[in-house]
Amino acid sequence: MEMKSDERTEDFARLRKQYGDVFHLKLGLSEFVVINGAKALHELIVKQADALSDRPEFMHKTSGGNGIGAASGDRWKEQRSFALRTLRGFGFGKRSLENQIMDEVNVFIKEIEKFEESPFDISHLLSISVSNIICSIVFGKRFGHDDVKFLHIIKLIHAGLSRTNFLMVGMTKMLQYLPGDITGVKAARERRRMITEFLEEQVREHRETFDKENIRDYIDAFILEQQSHSTPESFYSDEQLIETIRNFFSAGTDTTATTLKWAILYLIKNPRIQEKMFEEIKSEIGDSVSPSMEHKQRLPYCEAVIAETQRLGNIAPLSLPHAVKYDVTWNGYVIPKGSTLILNLTSVCMDPDIFPEPNEFKPERFINKDGHFEGQNKFSPFSIDLGHSGEINNWGVVRNIAAEGVANIAAEGVANIAAERVANFERLKSA
């Protein structure tokens, strides 16, 4: 089987045809079980959530079991609860955060305008804009688009996500001793070290200026909570704080920025769709008002474009690996304790029975016969929300941040970009 990430889903599709929706792989000393298809994912990951919701050992070793993304058990429950409670206190999921999002959208558009008609790479602009939403909550500040140090950190985060091969990492007990760095683990450790240094610097600055009467952001809130949980067994260690912040940026920045890149690409390739978005905006809210979340229900086609971008862009084709806490029986087969589960989300996103002509960009597939958006019951990009199953994996709050970022920034940013570009085109035609 090919180990390159971009070829792995094709291998899984081939193996699925031969062995069925759930099959077992033994790679080195590690046991993997790959789950394919909406039905199997729902029956296992949703109905057997208690047994299959932990993280594998190699993820615990990397993070020390800290954070949210790689945590399990009581630590995950406690930290997820604290994170959600604290983030909501700073406006997450509320309209109070929308002003910050709109400010970043406006800065983003102005940065694009600086290039006039010159070609440029939009990746860095998007990453900084999206990350600043998280920065405002976590650090209590934003970074400029010309901040070289922060841009370097964003590049490191992107490299870590795009080059991480979970199957290879799971085998590193054997492979890490070979010459060179065929698994990429050594490079990943160096990226991790540099990101940690940056985050530790931000925490130090907060400790030096901390005032319990003036809680400015997530770090301050964590420090305050830390002071009331001073025992060694507490989940409120510095390592926990650093790892949680890393999770926020890893899941909330790169996923959202990458989704936006796909959205812009699809709009460039499909000017008819861009024009249709503009016409919906113009007819529903007018062309003198910027689209915002309060207009969401009135812009079903714009929302469908975002959903279709998430489906076809498919930026997390294998999600994050899960661990099996105890033996699980499914369809007469036993999934053994200690196995690592790989969730093949591509098998859902590209399923022709759910999405006819899956390789085509068709936002209309998320619009029902009454003209309303119906994506919630049909597709969930950061989990498998089948039959209103709710949360199914330990990404929890981290996935929510990514989803919130995509929904807010994409709905506002992409809609604004579409509206502005088509409006400019119309002005040129009438000139």
Secondary structure, DSSP 8 states (H G I E B T S, - for coil): ---SHHHHHHHHHHHHHHH-SEEEEEETTEEEEEEESHHHHIIIIITTHHHH-B--HHHHHHHTT-SSTT--HHHHHHHHHHHHHHHHHTTTTSGGGHHHHHHHHHHHHHHHHTTTTS----HHHHHHHHHHHHHHHHTSS---TT-HHHHHHHHHHHHHHHH--HHHHTTHHHHTTSSS-TTSHHHHHHHHHHHHHHHHHHHHHHHHT--TT---SHHHHHHHHHHT--STT-S--HHHHHHHHHHHHIIIIIHHHHHHHHHHHHHHH-HHHHHHHHHHHHHHH-SSS---GGGGGG-HHHHHHHHHHHHHH-S-TT---EE-SS-EEETTEEE-TT-EEEEETHHHHT-TTTSSSTTS--GGGGB-TTS-B-HHHH--TTS--TTS----STTHHHHHHHHHHIIIIIIIIIHHHHHHHHHHHHHHHH-
